[in-house]
Amino acid sequence: MKKDNNQSDLEPVRFEFQKRDLTRIILCISAGILMSVNLRTFVKAGNLLPGGFAGLSLLIQNIFSFFFHRELPYGPIYILLNSFPIILAYKKIGKKFTIYSCITIVTITLLTDIIPIHAFTYDILLISIFGGLINGFAITLCLSADATSGGTDFIAIYLSEKFGIDSFNYILGLNAVMLICDGYLFGWNKALYSIIFQFSSTQVIHILYKRYKKNTLLIITEHPRRVTERIYQITNHGATDIHAYGAYELDKRTIVYSVVSSDEIKRVTAEILKIDPHAFINILKTEQLEGNFHMHPND
């Protein structure tokens, strides 16, 4: 009897998992396919070096090909380099987060050596810009699924979770060492174009992915208690009521002050306007924040 009860308790959980995470699986697979195609088209056509372990894998391939006349497959190198970051992410970031990230990593590993090389253009500047844009968009798909494409992305997420900072621009600096090695060994022309590729990719991520960006809300409303409670329900962030006077009519006003993540702004403002359609909401970009700020953990 006890066994039957346990089985019945597990069934709804299994169904909820499949329904909730189907979108995440699709996004991770799509990102892996897009990155693989990008590697075999724009990156190969321009002989560029993308950032992270994808670029490091290509650099190792180029070194073995040029100096040792041996062609190494991309997939095994990429999966080997990701081994340690996968363990780090599994222990420090989240188990399901790591599992979904591995879906993207395995997709890239399997497809990159299979997809034939095809060049859409040989204009190196166009390759650098559009290849970088596609790469950044693919990484953003992973991040939107609460996953990543592996390598330095794992490290960036770990730093962002630990210190609450938007660390992806710092990854651009870490890639500089790899580009210096590539430029020294194989020529500076392609290495410099690779900087354009990596910069384009990083900026796409910086624009589209808003989890670690924050906004300050200043809300003038006649229903401060309901607004405060709703903000807490949605974001788990508190708020402060500031008592003030309207400068024109000298009426008493209440300003609700709160800071929320940028990816929560649309939902929060929509809910506030449901409570008070006449609320006045001022949204400010928060460059730096010190103190206790709740971040939803990766699962």
N, C-alpha and C positions, 0 to 999 in steps of 0.2 A: 504493500500500500504506500509506503514511504517513497519507493522508487517511482511509482506512477505520479505522485505529486510533484516530485522533482522534475520529471519529464514534462509535465504540463506547465511548470513554471518556466522552463527553458524555451518552449516553443514561441511564445510571444516575443521574447528577447531576440531570438534568431530572426524572426520576421521583421522586427523593428530595425535590426542591423542591416538587413538587405535593402530595405526601403530607404533608409536614411543615408546610406553610404554608396548607393548606386551612382549618384552624380559624381562623387569623389573618384570612384574607379574610372568612370568615363573621362573625367578631366585629366587624371594621371596618365592614362593610356594615350589620350590625344596629345598631351604634352610630350610624351616619349616619342610618338610618331613624328611630330612636328620638329623636334630637335634632331632626330635621326635624318630626316629629309634635308634639313638645313645644313647638317654636317656634310652630306653627300652632294650638295648642290653649291650653295654660296661659299661655304667654308673651304671645300676642296677646290672649287674653281678659282678662288682667290689665294689659295694656299695660306690662309689666315690661321691665327691661333686664338680661339675663343677663350674666355676666362674659365677659371676653375679647373676641375679634374678632366673635363672634356679637352681643354687646351693642353693640359699636362700629358694626357694620353697621346694626343697627336704629336707633341714634342718628343716623347719617347719613341714613337713610331719613326719620326723623321731622323732621330739620332741613330737608331739601329739600321735604318735604310741607307743613310749617307756614309756612316763610318764602318758598319759591319756588313753591309750589303745583305741584310736580312729583313724580310717583310713580316712584321708582327701584326696579328689581328687586333683590331681596336677593342673589341668586346672584352676579352680577358684582362687587358690592361686596365680598362675602365672599372671593371667590377673589383679588381684587386685593390686599386687605389681607394675605392669607396668602402673597403672593409672596415677600417678603423672608424671613420665618421659614422657608419651605420651603427656600430657598437656604442659610440658616444651618444648618438641620438636616441637609441633604444633605452639607455640608462638615464639620460639627463633631460630629454625633451618629451617623449611620449611613445608608447608602444605602438598604438594604431597609427600615429603620425609616421613612424619609421616604416611600418608595413606598407602603407600606401606610397611612401616615397620609393620603396623597393620595387613597386609595380612600375614606376617610371624608369628606374635604373635598369631593371631587367628588360623592359621594352627597348630602351636605347641600346643595351648590350646585344640583344638579338638582332635588331634591325639594321644597325649601322654597317655591319659587314655584308649584309645581304642586299640592301638597296643599291642599285647601280649608280655610278657617278654621272651626273647630268648638270651641265652649266646652263643657266638661263641667260647669263651675260658674262662677258669677260672684262667689263669696266670695273676696275678695282675699287673705285670710290663708291659706286652703286652697290657693289657686293658688300663693302664694309658697312655701309649705312643700313641697307635693307636686311642683310644677314643679321646684324645686331638687333634690329627691331624685332625680327621673327624670333630670335633667341630669347630676348627679353619677354616677349609675349608668351612664349612656351613656359618659361620659368614662372611667370605670373599665374598661368593656369594651374601649375602645381601648388603654388602658394594659396590660391583661392580654394583649393581642395584640402587645405590644411596639411599639405605635404610639400616635398621639395624634389628637385632633380638630383640631389646628392652632392657629394664633394664639399666645396666651400659654402654651398647653400646651407648644409647642415651646420657648419661652423657659424655662419651669419645668423641663422635662427637661434642657435644656442646663445650667442652673444646678446642678441636682441631680447631673448627671454630672461637672461641673467641680469642684464644692466638696463633694460627698458629703453634701448636706443635703436634708431634706424641705421643698421650697420652695413647696408648693402653698398653704400658709397665707399666704405673702407675696404671692401673686397676689391674694388678697382685698384686701390693702391697695392694690395697684396699680389695682384696679378702682374705688377710692374717687374718684379724679380724674374718671373718666367719669360716675360717679353724681352728683357735684357739678355737672357741666355739665348733665346731664339735669334735675336738680332745679331749677337756676337758670332753665333755659329753659322747662320744661314743668310745673313744680310739684313740691313736695317730697313730696307724699303717696305717689305711685307710686315715687319714687326711694328712699324709706325702705323700702317693701315689697320693692323690688329687692334691698336689702341682706339681707333675710331669705332671699330666693331664692338669692343668691350664697353666703351663709353655709351654708345647707342643702346646697348642691351641694359646697362645699369640704369639709365635714365627712364626707360620704359617701365622697369620694375619700380623705380622710385615714384613714378607718376601713378601707376595703376594699383599698386599694393599699398594699402593705407593702414594696416593693422597697427603699426608702431608710430603712426602720426597722431597727434592729439589736437583737439579744438576746445577753446573756452566758450561756454555759453553764458550770455547775460540775457535773462528773460524777464521782461516786465509783464506781470500777469495779475489778474484778480483772483486766481486760484492757486496760490503758491504751494499749499500743502499737497494738493492733488498732483501738481506738476512734479514736485520733489519726489513723491512716492513713485510716480510713473518712471522717472529717470532711474531710480534705484532698481525698480523691477526689471527694466530693460538692460541696464548696463552694470548693475551692482556698484555704481558710483554714488556717493553722497552728494549733497548740495548745501549751500549756505544761503539763508535769506538775508537780504540787505534792505533795511527800511529807509525809504527816501521820500522826497516830495517832488511832485511835478512842478517844473519851473514856471509854467504858464498859469495854471489854475491853483497851484499850491495844494493839490490833493495828495493824500497819503498814497504812496506806491510801495510795492514790494518787488525787489529785483532778486531773482533766483540765479545764483552763481554756481556753475558746475563745469568740470572738465571731463570730456569723454573722448574715446578713440574716434578717429575720423571715419572709420567704416561704420560707425553707429549713428552718425549725424542725421542722415536722412530719416531713419526710423524714429529717432528721438524727436526731431522737429515735427514730423507728421503726427505723432502721438500727442505732443503738446498742443498743437493746433486743434486736435479733436476735443481736448479738454477746454481750451480757451481759444476760439477762433480769432479773437481780437488781441492775442498776445503779441508783444513786440520782442523779436528774437534777434540778438546780435551774435554772430558767430565769428570768433577770432582764431587765427592760427596760433598755436602754442609752440614756440620754438624750443623751450626748455622747461622742465618741470621737476621740482624736487619734492620729495615726500612720498607718502603711501598712496600709490595709484594701482588699482586692481587691473590685472591683465588676465583674460580668460586663458587658462592653460591649454596647451595642445594635449589631445587625448592619447 
